[in-house]
Amino acid sequence: MLTRVPADVISRAERPVSAPGALERAWHGLRASLGGPSSVRRWVLRCRLPVLHWHARQLSRLDDTALDAQAGLLRQALRRRGVVGWLWPRAFALVREVARRELGMAHHDVQLLGGMVLLKGQVAEMQTGEGKTLTATLPAATAALAGIPVHIITVNDYLASRDADKMGPVYARLGLSVASVVHGMTPAERRRAYSADVVYCTNKELVFDYLRDTQELGTRRHPLSAHAARLQGRLTSHRLLLRGLHFAIVDEADSVLMDEARTPLILSGPAGEGALDIALVDEAIAMAKRFVEDEHFVREQGQLLLTDSGKRYLESQVERLSRQSMAGHWQGRSRQQWLIQQALLAQHHFQRDVHYLVRDGKVLIIDEHTGRVMEDRRWEKGLQQMIERREGCEPSDPNITLARLTYQRFFRRYRHLSGMTGTAREVRRELWTTYRQRVVTVPPHRPGRRRLGKVMRCDTKAAKWEWICQRLPSLVAQGRAVLVTTVSLADAEALSARLKANDIAHRILSARQDADEAAVVAAAGAPGAVTLATSMAGRGTDIPLDPVTRGAGGLHVILAGHHDAARIDRQIMGRCARQGDPGSVEWVLSEEDELLTELDGWQRRLGRLATRLRRAQQTRERRHARERARLLEADWREDDQLGFSGRGE
């Protein structure tokens, strides 16, 4: 049962987590395989719908004054008894009626089912366009009315701000406060926002604020220790940002809990004077330029590994530096290999306008999953400075690690965790084994009208851009709106240049034009509109269709390449044919698509192009899953070691 949190709680209230033993891992692996079908769990929830509708009919007969009085009585009951089985249906019906009056949108049965799944602490797989933003208000408002702090976590600042503003009238009518936490806010602003009943925030901002509180708490990280420190006057509420980890709803759960979980979140601080040796950076970059691929190093599963020949060549290069009295920082074989591998990554792996962009003389990382710029993220261990030096930018100050945490461990600390997404079935086993989250598939409100078109094969990327230029005029002439998506920013800009050369009007949605996102999305559904985008046009992007566009066949999506995961492709496809609207999808692929590098030489040539790309995509998905598992295992080991030494989190 979910119960209220006292207003004076300032300690890190959270669920304790520990590394699972071998038997526990085996047991949960078995449960993941033998878990009951989603249809059974959905049927159990459907049995509650008649009760909900009965309460909704009673509330619909009340005037505004009587409805507000009912809200006050229900709030008292929830705070006194918690979210028990006979109260939450009344709360759902109340939220539904308030949304109808304030927003003109009453939750339909699919959204009510989705809200029940979230309240039960599971993942609701709802098709794109089914109104997950409105769905989240049901469990969020119910928990908040019971006095439980609620976090609704999404993938970017745009969605956090948009959803908080859009759903704000519902919470306000219920007497609840709502706020959003976005990049650039001061600590005081963050503290005020987190004090709200319902907080919309991004996963990265939330975890970094949690790590900042970790540093503030120091050795008082256990809730009992923090409470004792508060009683003794050594810890006050104005020094902490969060009120604990109580109730979380993760929007785009597969992206946050799976895709982004391959990289730990690291809170850094300045390393101090003289920590960066620019000469060493320059030496490493210059040396890396002399290394030859397939002779001195090879690419293997996203890494650059030195060959035996490369190791011997490295020793000869360091010996040459030693003769010139320049090898002071190259002492030790392990350090030599680490330095040259970092330089090789900077020189041969990370690409401008694919992995990062340069803006105002600064190297900014592009999120590989969302296509957005990560303003406050930097590569560690000198890699950031090497890339900055290669690009002719002023090297930034190096940082040292203050705190480190993986998403896998962080989200399991919530007392109540749930999620929603349109693409969860591919990772349902991993969601259970890692987070103990069951996936319940919720059927669509209306039958889908998406038409799947052909797959076009091209030999080169240039031929792919030319095919798109020839395809667009006929679609525009029909009055269709067209969304063309590319895998990288570099591809988007190459295609944009070709469109301009062919006098095809279009707008771009990418990391370089992120400030115009709202305006570009708002205009993307107009008749004849052509929008060129990276994966930024995927999750959470709701393109409103003009009636003329809808009558002409709706939005047409052209995927110019497969992404790292099929789930990302499905999200992009989901921009069209939403909530019963018409729409269509087609693909254009080339033999130069980067994803093919995931395959060995003979595999790249065996079979149809679409089949090979799908095989490469599956290979990359499996590799990413292994990386997540290794990262979590390493995180458990490190925590055990730090805990043994008394420095554990």
Salt bridges, closest charged atoms under 4 A:
GLU14 OE1 - ARG12 NE 3.45
GLU24 OE2 - HIS28 NE2 3.82
GLU24 OE2 - ARG436 NH2 3.69
ASP64 OD1 - ARG101 NH1 2.76
ASP64 OD1 - ARG173 NH2 3.38
ASP68 OD1 - ARG173 NE 2.75
GLU97 OE2 - ARG100 NH2 2.48
GLU97 OE2 - ARG101 NE 2.66
GLU102 OE2 - ARG173 NH1 2.70
ASP109 OD1 - HIS53 NE2 2.81
GLU125 OE2 - ARG570 NH2 3.90
ASP163 OD1 - ARG162 NE 2.97
GLU205 OE2 - HIS183 ND1 3.42
GLU205 OE1 - ARG190 NH2 2.71
ASP209 OD2 - ARG190 NH1 2.89
ASP209 OD1 - ARG212 NH1 2.67
GLU216 OE2 - ARG239 NH2 2.50
GLU252 OE1 - ARG539 NH1 2.92
ASP254 OD2 - ARG539 NH2 2.73
ASP254 OD2 - ARG567 NH1 2.66
ASP259 OD2 - ARG539 NH2 3.85
ASP259 OD1 - ARG567 NH2 2.59
GLU260 OE1 - LYS204 NZ 2.39
ASP277 OD2 - HIS329 NE2 2.58
ASP282 OD1 - ARG389 NE 2.72
GLU293 OE2 - ARG299 NE 2.71
GLU295 OE2 - HIS296 NE2 3.53
GLU315 OE2 - ARG333 NH2 3.49
GLU319 OE2 - ARG323 NH1 3.62
ASP353 OD1 - ARG512 NH2 2.54
ASP367 OD2 - LYS204 NZ 3.09
GLU368 OE2 - ARG262 NH1 3.52
GLU368 OE2 - HIS369 NE2 3.99
GLU375 OE2 - ARG359 NH1 3.56
ASP376 OD2 - HIS183 ND1 3.86
GLU391 OE1 - ARG352 NH1 2.93
GLU391 OE2 - ARG390 NH2 3.41
GLU426 OE2 - ARG570 NH2 2.90
GLU430 OE2 - ARG628 NE 2.71
ASP459 OD1 - ARG457 NH1 2.93
GLU466 OE1 - ARG498 NH1 3.17
ASP491 OD1 - LYS461 NZ 3.11
GLU493 OE2 - ARG512 NE 2.58
ASP514 OD1 - ARG359 NH2 3.87
GLU517 OE2 - ARG372 NH2 2.63
ASP542 OD1 - ARG578 NE 3.38
ASP564 OD1 - ARG620 NH1 2.72
ASP569 OD2 - HIS562 ND1 2.93
ASP569 OD1 - HIS563 ND1 2.96
ASP581 OD1 - ARG550 NE 2.99
GLU586 OE2 - ARG471 NE 2.75
GLU586 OE2 - HIS556 NE2 2.72
GLU591 OE2 - ARG457 NH2 3.00
GLU591 OE2 - ARG612 NH2 2.81
ASP593 OD1 - LYS464 NZ 2.76
GLU594 OE2 - ARG620 NH2 3.31
GLU598 OE1 - ARG620 NE 2.73
GLU598 OE2 - ARG623 NE 2.85
GLU621 OE1 - ARG614 NH1 3.85
GLU627 OE1 - ARG262 NE 2.82
GLU627 OE2 - ARG623 NH1 3.12
ASP635 OD1 - ARG404 NH1 3.37
ASP635 OD2 - ARG409 NH1 3.33
GLU638 OE1 - ARG404 NH1 3.16
ASP639 OD1 - ARG409 NH2 3.22
GLU649 OE1 - ARG409 NH2 3.83
GLU649 OE1 - ARG413 NH2 3.15
